[in-house]
Amino acid sequence: MKRILFYLLSIIPLLGSASAAHAAELVMFEAPRCAWCEAWTKEIGPIYPKTEEAARAPLRRVDLTQKPLPADIKTKEPVRMTPTFVLVDDGGEEIGRITGYAGDEMFWWQLDNLMEALED
């Protein structure tokens, strides 16, 4: 019993810091059979979770064809094409977005620009 209590008490601080560490989220709006979504998934998908960007803004995938869309994401304007990557703050408010996927170099450059907004 003491061992379980010790374990529980030792992970409580970690739970609090984990939620604080994710003050943002990168939401990928995608659709079935979207060739550009598939390209992103193949080229960036395996890498993204291992990056500094993912540590600051974990990826959340949302199927744009499924209605209703999540109520906790508040975009500045409707998402009309896929893929669209929306960076949201911890309240679900849009900070900025990347519309489309023009290859890995362009994605990382655009994402870097978005991530700068988190520092402000």
The first five atom37 places (N, CA, C, CB, O) and aatype in JSON, in Angstrom:
{
  "aatype": [12, 11, 1, 9, 10, 13, 18, 10, 10, 15, 9, 9, 14, 10, 10, 7, 15, 0, 15, 0, 0, 8, 0, 0, 6, 10, 19, 12, 13, 6, 0, 14, 1, 4, 0, 17, 4, 6, 0, 17, 16, 11, 6, 9, 7, 14, 9, 18, 14, 11, 16, 6, 6, 0, 0, 1, 0, 14, 10, 1, 1, 19, 3, 10, 16, 5, 11, 14, 10, 14, 0, 3, 9, 11, 16, 11, 6, 14, 19, 1, 12, 16, 14, 16, 13, 19, 10, 19, 3, 3, 7, 7, 6, 6, 9, 7, 1, 9, 16, 7, 18, 0, 7, 3, 6, 12, 13, 17, 17, 5, 10, 3, 2, 10, 12, 6, 0, 10, 6, 3],
  "atom_mask": [
    [1, 1, 1, 1, 1],
    [1, 1, 1, 1, 1],
    [1, 1, 1, 1, 1],
    [1, 1, 1, 1, 1],
    [1, 1, 1, 1, 1],
    [1, 1, 1, 1, 1],
    [1, 1, 1, 1, 1],
    [1, 1, 1, 1, 1],
    [1, 1, 1, 1, 1],
    [1, 1, 1, 1, 1],
    [1, 1, 1, 1, 1],
    [1, 1, 1, 1, 1],
    [1, 1, 1, 1, 1],
    [1, 1, 1, 1, 1],
    [1, 1, 1, 1, 1],
    [1, 1, 1, 0, 1],
    [1, 1, 1, 1, 1],
    [1, 1, 1, 1, 1],
    [1, 1, 1, 1, 1],
    [1, 1, 1, 1, 1],
    [1, 1, 1, 1, 1],
    [1, 1, 1, 1, 1],
    [1, 1, 1, 1, 1],
    [1, 1, 1, 1, 1],
    [1, 1, 1, 1, 1],
    [1, 1, 1, 1, 1],
    [1, 1, 1, 1, 1],
    [1, 1, 1, 1, 1],
    [1, 1, 1, 1, 1],
    [1, 1, 1, 1, 1],
    [1, 1, 1, 1, 1],
    [1, 1, 1, 1, 1],
    [1, 1, 1, 1, 1],
    [1, 1, 1, 1, 1],
    [1, 1, 1, 1, 1],
    [1, 1, 1, 1, 1],
    [1, 1, 1, 1, 1],
    [1, 1, 1, 1, 1],
    [1, 1, 1, 1, 1],
    [1, 1, 1, 1, 1],
    [1, 1, 1, 1, 1],
    [1, 1, 1, 1, 1],
    [1, 1, 1, 1, 1],
    [1, 1, 1, 1, 1],
    [1, 1, 1, 0, 1],
    [1, 1, 1, 1, 1],
    [1, 1, 1, 1, 1],
    [1, 1, 1, 1, 1],
    [1, 1, 1, 1, 1],
    [1, 1, 1, 1, 1],
    [1, 1, 1, 1, 1],
    [1, 1, 1, 1, 1],
    [1, 1, 1, 1, 1],
    [1, 1, 1, 1, 1],
    [1, 1, 1, 1, 1],
    [1, 1, 1, 1, 1],
    [1, 1, 1, 1, 1],
    [1, 1, 1, 1, 1],
    [1, 1, 1, 1, 1],
    [1, 1, 1, 1, 1],
    [1, 1, 1, 1, 1],
    [1, 1, 1, 1, 1],
    [1, 1, 1, 1, 1],
    [1, 1, 1, 1, 1],
    [1, 1, 1, 1, 1],
    [1, 1, 1, 1, 1],
    [1, 1, 1, 1, 1],
    [1, 1, 1, 1, 1],
    [1, 1, 1, 1, 1],
    [1, 1, 1, 1, 1],
    [1, 1, 1, 1, 1],
    [1, 1, 1, 1, 1],
    [1, 1, 1, 1, 1],
    [1, 1, 1, 1, 1],
    [1, 1, 1, 1, 1],
    [1, 1, 1, 1, 1],
    [1, 1, 1, 1, 1],
    [1, 1, 1, 1, 1],
    [1, 1, 1, 1, 1],
    [1, 1, 1, 1, 1],
    [1, 1, 1, 1, 1],
    [1, 1, 1, 1, 1],
    [1, 1, 1, 1, 1],
    [1, 1, 1, 1, 1],
    [1, 1, 1, 1, 1],
    [1, 1, 1, 1, 1],
    [1, 1, 1, 1, 1],
    [1, 1, 1, 1, 1],
    [1, 1, 1, 1, 1],
    [1, 1, 1, 1, 1],
    [1, 1, 1, 0, 1],
    [1, 1, 1, 0, 1],
    [1, 1, 1, 1, 1],
    [1, 1, 1, 1, 1],
    [1, 1, 1, 1, 1],
    [1, 1, 1, 0, 1],
    [1, 1, 1, 1, 1],
    [1, 1, 1, 1, 1],
    [1, 1, 1, 1, 1],
    [1, 1, 1, 0, 1],
    [1, 1, 1, 1, 1],
    [1, 1, 1, 1, 1],
    [1, 1, 1, 0, 1],
    [1, 1, 1, 1, 1],
    [1, 1, 1, 1, 1],
    [1, 1, 1, 1, 1],
    [1, 1, 1, 1, 1],
    [1, 1, 1, 1, 1],
    [1, 1, 1, 1, 1],
    [1, 1, 1, 1, 1],
    [1, 1, 1, 1, 1],
    [1, 1, 1, 1, 1],
    [1, 1, 1, 1, 1],
    [1, 1, 1, 1, 1],
    [1, 1, 1, 1, 1],
    [1, 1, 1, 1, 1],
    [1, 1, 1, 1, 1],
    [1, 1, 1, 1, 1],
    [1, 1, 1, 1, 1],
    [1, 1, 1, 1, 1]
  ],
  "atom_positions": [
    [[0.82, -1.19, 0.0], [0.0, 0.0, 0.0], [0.87, 1.26, 0.0], [-0.94, 0.0, 1.21], [0.57, 2.21, -0.72]],
    [[1.94, 1.27, 0.8], [2.82, 2.43, 0.84], [3.48, 2.66, -0.5], [3.88, 2.25, 1.92], [3.66, 3.8, -0.93]],
    [[3.83, 1.56, -1.17], [4.48, 1.67, -2.48], [3.53, 2.33, -3.48], [4.92, 0.28, -2.99], [3.97, 3.17, -4.27]],
    [[2.26, 1.96, -3.47], [1.27, 2.54, -4.39], [1.07, 4.03, -4.08], [-0.08, 1.78, -4.3], [1.03, 4.86, -4.99]],
    [[0.95, 4.35, -2.81], [0.78, 5.74, -2.41], [1.99, 6.57, -2.82], [0.55, 5.84, -0.9], [1.84, 7.68, -3.33]],
    [[3.18, 6.04, -2.61], [4.41, 6.74, -3.01], [4.41, 6.98, -4.51], [5.66, 5.93, -2.59], [4.75, 8.07, -4.97]],
    [[4.03, 5.96, -5.27], [3.99, 6.08, -6.73], [3.01, 7.17, -7.15], [3.59, 4.74, -7.37], [3.34, 8.02, -7.98]],
    [[1.8, 7.15, -6.6], [0.8, 8.14, -6.95], [1.25, 9.55, -6.62], [-0.51, 7.83, -6.25], [1.07, 10.47, -7.41]],
    [[1.85, 9.72, -5.44], [2.33, 11.04, -5.04], [3.48, 11.5, -5.93], [2.77, 11.02, -3.58], [3.64, 12.7, -6.16]],
    [[4.28, 10.58, -6.42], [5.42, 10.96, -7.25], [5.01, 11.36, -8.66], [6.42, 9.83, -7.32], [5.73, 12.11, -9.32]],
    [[3.85, 10.87, -9.16], [3.47, 11.23, -10.53], [2.56, 12.45, -10.59], [2.78, 10.07, -11.19], [2.37, 13.01, -11.67]],
    [[2.0, 12.89, -9.49], [1.12, 14.06, -9.51], [1.83, 15.29, -10.05], [0.59, 14.34, -8.11], [1.26, 15.98, -10.89]],
    [[3.05, 15.61, -9.61], [3.73, 16.77, -10.2], [3.96, 16.62, -11.7], [5.06, 17.0, -9.5], [3.89, 17.6, -12.44]],
    [[4.21, 15.41, -12.15], [4.43, 15.18, -13.58], [3.17, 15.44, -14.37], [4.91, 13.77, -13.82], [3.24, 15.98, -15.48]],
    [[2.03, 15.07, -13.83], [0.77, 15.31, -14.53], [0.52, 16.8, -14.7], [-0.39, 14.66, -13.79], [0.07, 17.24, -15.76]],
    [[0.79, 17.55, -13.69], [0.61, 19.0, -13.77], [1.55, 19.63, -14.77], [0.0, 0.0, 0.0], [1.13, 20.52, -15.52]],
    [[2.8, 19.21, -14.8], [3.75, 19.8, -15.73], [3.48, 19.38, -17.15], [5.16, 19.43, -15.34], [3.78, 20.13, -18.08]],
    [[2.92, 18.19, -17.34], [2.63, 17.75, -18.71], [1.55, 18.61, -19.33], [2.19, 16.28, -18.72], [1.65, 18.98, -20.5]],
    [[0.52, 18.94, -18.57], [-0.52, 19.77, -19.15], [-0.03, 21.19, -19.36], [-1.76, 19.76, -18.25], [-0.44, 21.84, -20.33]],
    [[0.83, 21.69, -18.5], [1.36, 23.03, -18.67], [2.31, 23.09, -19.85], [2.06, 23.49, -17.4], [2.44, 24.13, -20.5]],
    [[2.99, 22.0, -20.13], [3.95, 21.99, -21.23], [3.25, 22.09, -22.58], [4.8, 20.73, -21.18], [3.85, 22.54, -23.55]],
    [[2.0, 21.68, -22.65], [1.27, 21.72, -23.91], [0.32, 22.9, -23.89], [0.49, 20.4, -24.15], [-0.89, 22.75, -23.7]],
    [[0.88, 24.09, -24.08], [0.06, 25.29, -24.07], [-0.55, 25.54, -25.44], [0.88, 26.49, -23.64], [-1.29, 26.51, -25.62]],
    [[-0.25, 24.67, -26.4], [-0.78, 24.84, -27.76], [-1.0, 23.46, -28.36], [0.19, 25.68, -28.64], [-0.6, 22.44, -27.81]],
    [[-1.65, 23.48, -29.51], [-1.92, 22.24, -30.24], [-1.91, 22.58, -31.73], [-3.31, 21.6, -29.8], [-2.39, 23.63, -32.14]],
    [[-1.35, 21.68, -32.53], [-1.4, 21.83, -33.97], [-2.49, 20.9, -34.47], [0.0, 21.52, -34.65], [-2.37, 19.68, -34.37]],
    [[-3.55, 21.49, -35.01], [-4.69, 20.7, -35.48], [-4.57, 20.55, -37.0], [-6.04, 21.38, -35.08], [-4.52, 21.54, -37.73]],
    [[-4.53, 19.31, -37.45], [-4.49, 19.02, -38.88], [-5.89, 18.64, -39.33], [-3.47, 17.89, -39.2], [-6.41, 17.59, -38.95]],
    [[-6.49, 19.5, -40.14], [-7.77, 19.19, -40.74], [-7.48, 18.43, -42.03], [-8.64, 20.49, -41.01], [-6.78, 18.93, -42.91]],
    [[-8.01, 17.22, -42.13], [-7.74, 16.36, -43.27], [-9.03, 15.74, -43.77], [-6.73, 15.27, -42.91], [-10.08, 15.9, -43.16]],
    [[-8.94, 15.04, -44.9], [-10.1, 14.37, -45.47], [-9.65, 13.06, -46.09], [-10.81, 15.27, -46.52], [-8.51, 12.93, -46.53]],
    [[-10.55, 12.08, -46.12], [-10.2, 10.81, -46.77], [-9.87, 11.04, -48.25], [-11.37, 9.79, -46.63], [-10.47, 11.89, -48.91]],
    [[-8.92, 10.29, -48.73], [-8.49, 10.34, -50.13], [-7.91, 11.69, -50.54], [-9.64, 10.01, -51.03], [-7.89, 12.01, -51.73]],
    [[-7.45, 12.48, -49.61], [-6.77, 13.75, -49.9], [-5.3, 13.43, -50.18], [-6.92, 14.79, -48.7], [-4.57, 13.02, -49.28]],
    [[-4.89, 13.6, -51.43], [-3.52, 13.25, -51.82], [-2.47, 14.06, -51.05], [-3.33, 13.46, -53.32], [-1.42, 13.53, -50.7]],
    [[-2.75, 15.33, -50.79], [-1.79, 16.17, -50.06], [-1.73, 15.78, -48.59], [-2.16, 17.66, -50.2], [-0.67, 15.87, -47.96]],
    [[-2.85, 15.35, -48.04], [-2.86, 14.85, -46.65], [-2.01, 13.58, -46.55], [-4.31, 14.57, -46.17], [-1.23, 13.41, -45.61]],
    [[-2.17, 12.71, -47.54], [-1.4, 11.47, -47.57], [0.09, 11.75, -47.72], [-1.89, 10.57, -48.71], [0.92, 11.08, -47.11]],
    [[0.42, 12.74, -48.55], [1.83, 13.11, -48.72], [2.41, 13.62, -47.4], [1.99, 14.19, -49.83], [3.52, 13.24, -47.02]],
    [[1.66, 14.49, -46.7], [2.13, 15.0, -45.42], [2.32, 13.84, -44.43], [1.14, 16.05, -44.85], [3.32, 13.78, -43.72]],
    [[1.35, 12.95, -44.39], [1.4, 11.81, -43.47], [2.63, 10.95, -43.75], [0.12, 10.96, -43.59], [3.26, 10.46, -42.82]],
    [[2.96, 10.76, -45.0], [4.11, 9.94, -45.37], [5.43, 10.66, -45.08], [4.04, 9.56, -46.84], [6.37, 10.06, -44.55]],
    [[5.51, 11.94, -45.43], [6.77, 12.68, -45.33], [7.04, 13.28, -43.95], [6.78, 13.78, -46.35], [8.18, 13.26, -43.49]],
    [[6.03, 13.8, -43.3], [6.2, 14.51, -42.03], [5.65, 13.71, -40.85], [5.51, 15.86, -42.09], [6.18, 13.78, -39.74]],
    [[4.59, 12.96, -41.09], [3.91, 12.23, -40.02], [4.82, 11.46, -39.08], [0.0, 0.0, 0.0], [4.67, 11.57, -37.86]],
    [[5.77, 10.66, -39.6], [6.63, 9.9, -38.69], [7.64, 10.76, -37.92], [7.37, 8.84, -39.47], [8.1, 10.38, -36.85]],
    [[7.96, 11.92, -38.47], [8.99, 12.79, -37.87], [8.39, 13.72, -36.82], [9.68, 13.61, -38.96], [9.0, 13.94, -35.77]],
    [[7.22, 14.27, -37.11], [6.65, 15.34, -36.28], [6.63, 15.01, -34.78], [5.26, 15.64, -36.74], [7.04, 15.86, -33.99]],
    [[6.17, 13.84, -34.37], [6.1, 13.57, -32.92], [7.45, 13.62, -32.2], [5.48, 12.21, -32.69], [7.5, 13.73, -30.98]],
    [[8.54, 13.54, -32.95], [9.88, 13.52, -32.35], [10.52, 14.9, -32.3], [10.77, 12.58, -33.12], [11.66, 15.04, -31.87]],
    [[9.8, 15.93, -32.73], [10.38, 17.25, -32.86], [10.1, 18.15, -31.66], [9.87, 17.91, -34.09], [9.23, 17.87, -30.84]],
    [[10.87, 19.23, -31.6], [10.66, 20.26, -30.6], [9.27, 20.9, -30.76], [11.75, 21.33, -30.69], [8.61, 21.23, -29.79]],
    [[8.86, 21.05, -32.03], [7.55, 21.64, -32.31], [6.44, 20.79, -31.71], [7.35, 21.79, -33.82], [5.48, 21.32, -31.16]],
    [[6.56, 19.48, -31.82], [5.55, 18.58, -31.27], [5.51, 18.65, -29.75], [5.81, 17.14, -31.73], [4.46, 18.48, -29.14]],
    [[6.65, 18.89, -29.15], [6.69, 19.03, -27.69], [5.92, 20.28, -27.26], [8.16, 19.1, -27.17], [5.28, 20.29, -26.2]],
    [[5.98, 21.31, -28.07], [5.28, 22.56, -27.76], [3.83, 22.55, -28.23], [6.0, 23.73, -28.4], [2.96, 23.16, -27.6]],
    [[3.57, 21.86, -29.34], [2.22, 21.83, -29.91], [1.96, 20.44, -30.5], [2.05, 22.93, -31.01], [2.19, 20.23, -31.69]],
    [[1.49, 19.52, -29.69], [1.2, 18.17, -30.17], [0.19, 18.21, -31.32], [0.67, 17.29, -29.03], [-0.65, 19.1, -31.4]],
    [[0.3, 17.23, -32.2], [-0.59, 17.14, -33.35], [-1.92, 16.51, -32.97], [0.07, 16.33, -34.47], [-1.97, 15.52, -32.23]],
    [[-2.98, 17.09, -33.48], [-4.33, 16.54, -33.34], [-4.92, 16.49, -34.74], [-5.22, 17.41, -32.35], [-4.96, 17.5, -35.44]],
    [[-5.38, 15.34, -35.15], [-5.94, 15.19, -36.49], [-7.47, 15.24, -36.42], [-5.47, 13.85, -37.14], [-8.08, 14.59, -35.57]],
    [[-8.07, 16.01, -37.32], [-9.51, 16.16, -37.38], [-9.95, 15.91, -38.82], [-9.97, 17.57, -36.89], [-9.44, 16.53, -39.75]],
    [[-10.91, 14.99, -38.99], [-11.47, 14.7, -40.3], [-12.49, 15.79, -40.63], [-12.11, 13.27, -40.34], [-13.52, 15.9, -39.96]],
    [[-12.2, 16.58, -41.65], [-13.05, 17.7, -42.01], [-14.43, 17.26, -42.51], [-12.37, 18.54, -43.07], [-15.38, 18.04, -42.5]],
    [[-14.52, 16.01, -42.94], [-15.81, 15.52, -43.45], [-16.74, 15.05, -42.34], [-15.59, 14.39, -44.44], [-17.93, 14.83, -42.57]],
    [[-16.22, 14.89, -41.14], [-17.03, 14.44, -40.0], [-17.66, 15.66, -39.33], [-16.17, 13.63, -38.98], [-16.96, 16.59, -38.92]],
    [[-18.96, 15.65, -39.24], [-19.68, 16.76, -38.62], [-20.35, 16.25, -37.35], [-20.73, 17.39, -39.59], [-20.77, 15.09, -37.32]],
    [[-20.46, 17.05, -36.34], [-19.91, 18.39, -36.25], [-18.42, 18.36, -35.96], [-20.64, 19.19, -35.18], [-17.88, 17.37, -35.46]],
    [[-17.77, 19.45, -36.29], [-16.35, 19.58, -35.97], [-16.22, 19.81, -34.47], [-15.69, 20.75, -36.78], [-17.17, 20.24, -33.82]],
    [[-15.05, 19.52, -33.91], [-14.88, 19.68, -32.45], [-15.2, 21.11, -31.99], [-13.44, 19.32, -32.04], [-14.72, 22.08, -32.57]],
    [[-16.02, 21.2, -30.97], [-16.45, 22.5, -30.46], [-15.35, 23.23, -29.71], [-17.65, 22.32, -29.55], [-15.44, 24.44, -29.51]],
    [[-14.3, 22.52, -29.3], [-13.25, 23.16, -28.52], [-12.22, 23.87, -29.39], [-12.56, 22.14, -27.65], [-11.28, 24.46, -28.86]],
    [[-12.36, 23.82, -30.71], [-11.45, 24.51, -31.62], [-12.19, 25.7, -32.2], [-10.93, 23.54, -32.75], [-13.24, 25.56, -32.84]],
    [[-11.62, 26.88, -31.97], [-12.27, 28.12, -32.42], [-11.4, 28.76, -33.5], [-12.5, 29.11, -31.22], [-10.42, 29.45, -33.21]],
    [[-11.77, 28.52, -34.77], [-11.0, 29.08, -35.87], [-11.49, 30.49, -36.19], [-11.12, 28.18, -37.12], [-12.63, 30.85, -35.92]],
    [[-10.59, 31.29, -36.76], [-10.94, 32.66, -37.14], [-11.85, 32.68, -38.35], [-9.69, 33.48, -37.42], [-12.66, 33.59, -38.51]],
    [[-11.7, 31.68, -39.2], [-12.55, 31.54, -40.38], [-12.7, 30.05, -40.66], [-11.96, 32.29, -41.62], [-11.88, 29.25, -40.19]],
    [[-13.71, 29.66, -41.41], [-13.92, 28.23, -41.66], [-12.74, 27.59, -42.39], [-15.19, 28.02, -42.46], [-12.08, 28.24, -43.21]],
    [[-12.5, 26.33, -42.1], [-11.49, 25.55, -42.82], [-12.19, 24.98, -44.05], [-10.85, 24.4, -41.92], [-13.2, 24.29, -43.93]],
    [[-11.65, 25.29, -45.22], [-12.32, 24.89, -46.47], [-11.53, 23.88, -47.29], [-12.57, 26.09, -47.3], [-12.11, 23.18, -48.12]],
    [[-10.23, 23.78, -47.06], [-9.45, 22.83, -47.85], [-8.56, 22.0, -46.95], [-8.61, 23.55, -48.9], [-8.26, 22.37, -45.82]],
    [[-8.14, 20.86, -47.49], [-7.28, 19.97, -46.73], [-5.99, 19.74, -47.49], [-7.98, 18.63, -46.43], [-5.98, 19.73, -48.72]],
    [[-4.9, 19.55, -46.76], [-4.82, 19.72, -45.31], [-4.73, 21.2, -44.94], [-3.61, 18.97, -44.75], [-4.19, 22.01, -45.68]],
    [[-5.27, 21.52, -43.8], [-5.08, 22.82, -43.18], [-4.61, 22.55, -41.76], [-6.4, 23.69, -43.21], [-5.2, 21.77, -41.03]],
    [[-3.53, 23.22, -41.4], [-2.93, 23.06, -40.07], [-3.22, 24.33, -39.29], [-1.38, 22.78, -40.16], [-2.79, 25.42, -39.68]],
    [[-3.95, 24.2, -38.19], [-4.32, 25.36, -37.38], [-3.62, 25.24, -36.03], [-5.87, 25.46, -37.2], [-3.81, 24.26, -35.3]],
    [[-2.81, 26.23, -35.71], [-2.17, 26.28, -34.4], [-3.13, 26.98, -33.46], [-0.78, 27.02, -34.46], [-3.53, 28.12, -33.7]],
    [[-3.5, 26.28, -32.37], [-4.42, 26.85, -31.39], [-3.73, 26.94, -30.03], [-5.72, 26.01, -31.28], [-2.84, 26.15, -29.71]],
    [[-4.16, 27.93, -29.25], [-3.62, 28.07, -27.9], [-4.33, 27.13, -26.95], [-3.74, 29.53, -27.41], [-5.17, 26.34, -27.38]],
    [[-4.01, 27.2, -25.67], [-4.58, 26.26, -24.71], [-6.08, 26.44, -24.52], [-3.88, 26.41, -23.38], [-6.74, 25.58, -23.93]],
    [[-6.64, 27.55, -25.0], [-8.07, 27.76, -24.95], [-8.78, 27.36, -26.24], [0.0, 0.0, 0.0], [-9.99, 27.52, -26.36]],
    [[-8.01, 26.83, -27.2], [-8.59, 26.4, -28.46], [-8.73, 27.5, -29.49], [0.0, 0.0, 0.0], [-9.31, 27.28, -30.56]],
    [[-8.22, 28.7, -29.18], [-8.3, 29.84, -30.09], [-7.2, 29.76, -31.14], [-8.21, 31.18, -29.3], [-6.04, 29.47, -30.83]],
    [[-7.56, 30.02, -32.38], [-6.59, 29.99, -33.47], [-5.54, 31.08, -33.31], [-7.3, 30.15, -34.81], [-5.85, 32.25, -33.07]],
    [[-4.28, 30.65, -33.45], [-3.16, 31.58, -33.45], [-2.78, 31.89, -34.89], [-1.95, 30.99, -32.66], [-2.46, 33.03, -35.24]],
    [[-2.81, 30.86, -35.72], [-2.47, 31.0, -37.13], [-2.68, 29.69, -37.84], [0.0, 0.0, 0.0], [-3.03, 28.68, -37.22]],
    [[-2.46, 29.69, -39.16], [-2.7, 28.47, -39.92], [-1.79, 28.35, -41.12], [-4.13, 28.4, -40.37], [-1.23, 29.33, -41.61]],
    [[-1.67, 27.12, -41.56], [-0.99, 26.77, -42.81], [-2.07, 26.1, -43.67], [0.28, 25.81, -42.58], [-2.66, 25.1, -43.26]],
    [[-2.32, 26.65, -44.83], [-3.32, 26.07, -45.72], [-2.59, 25.33, -46.83], [-4.27, 27.16, -46.3], [-1.79, 25.92, -47.56]],
    [[-2.87, 24.05, -46.96], [-2.24, 23.23, -47.99], [-0.92, 22.63, -47.52], [0.0, 0.0, 0.0], [-0.45, 22.89, -46.42]],
    [[-0.35, 21.83, -48.39], [0.95, 21.21, -48.13], [1.75, 21.26, -49.42], [0.78, 19.72, -47.62], [1.41, 20.61, -50.41]],
    [[2.82, 22.04, -49.4], [3.65, 22.26, -50.59], [5.02, 21.59, -50.46], [3.83, 23.75, -50.84], [5.98, 22.0, -51.11]],
    [[5.09, 20.56, -49.64], [6.35, 19.85, -49.47], [6.94, 20.08, -48.09], [0.0, 0.0, 0.0], [6.55, 20.99, -47.37]],
    [[7.91, 19.22, -47.75], [8.44, 19.24, -46.39], [9.18, 20.53, -46.03], [9.38, 18.07, -46.2], [8.98, 21.06, -44.94]],
    [[10.02, 21.05, -46.93], [10.77, 22.28, -46.61], [9.84, 23.45, -46.36], [11.74, 22.62, -47.74], [10.02, 24.2, -45.4]],
    [[8.84, 23.61, -47.21], [7.89, 24.71, -47.06], [7.09, 24.54, -45.77], [6.94, 24.79, -48.28], [6.83, 25.52, -45.07]],
    [[6.68, 23.3, -45.45], [5.92, 23.06, -44.23], [6.72, 23.48, -43.01], [5.52, 21.59, -44.12], [6.21, 24.18, -42.14]],
    [[7.99, 23.05, -42.91], [8.8, 23.37, -41.73], [9.02, 24.87, -41.62], [10.14, 22.64, -41.79], [9.01, 25.41, -40.52]],
    [[9.22, 25.56, -42.75], [9.41, 27.0, -42.75], [8.14, 27.7, -42.25], [9.79, 27.51, -44.16], [8.2, 28.59, -41.4]],
    [[6.98, 27.27, -42.79], [5.71, 27.87, -42.37], [5.43, 27.58, -40.89], [4.57, 27.34, -43.23], [4.96, 28.45, -40.16]],
    [[5.71, 26.36, -40.47], [5.48, 25.99, -39.07], [6.38, 26.8, -38.15], [5.71, 24.49, -38.86], [5.96, 27.23, -37.08]],
    [[7.62, 27.0, -38.56], [8.55, 27.8, -37.76], [8.0, 29.21, -37.57], [9.94, 27.86, -38.43], [8.08, 29.77, -36.47]],
    [[7.44, 29.78, -38.62], [6.82, 31.11, -38.51], [5.64, 31.1, -37.56], [6.37, 31.6, -39.89], [5.48, 32.04, -36.77]],
    [[4.82, 30.06, -37.61], [3.69, 29.96, -36.68], [4.16, 29.82, -35.24], [2.81, 28.76, -37.05], [3.61, 30.44, -34.34]],
    [[5.17, 29.02, -35.04], [5.65, 28.76, -33.68], [6.23, 30.03, -33.04], [6.72, 27.65, -33.69], [6.22, 30.16, -31.82]],
    [[6.71, 30.94, -33.85], [7.21, 32.2, -33.31], [6.1, 32.97, -32.59], [7.81, 33.07, -34.43], [6.36, 33.71, -31.64]],
    [[4.87, 32.79, -33.04], [3.74, 33.46, -32.4], [3.52, 32.97, -30.98], [2.47, 33.26, -33.22], [2.97, 33.69, -30.15]],
    [[3.95, 31.73, -30.69], [3.83, 31.2, -29.33], [4.77, 31.9, -28.37], [4.11, 29.71, -29.33], [4.5, 31.94, -27.16]],
    [[5.84, 32.45, -28.88], [6.82, 33.11, -28.02], [6.39, 34.5, -27.62], [8.14, 33.17, -28.71], [6.91, 35.05, -26.65]],
    [[5.45, 35.1, -28.36], [5.0, 36.46, -28.07], [4.18, 36.54, -26.8], [4.19, 37.01, -29.23], [3.73, 37.62, -26.42]]
  ]
}
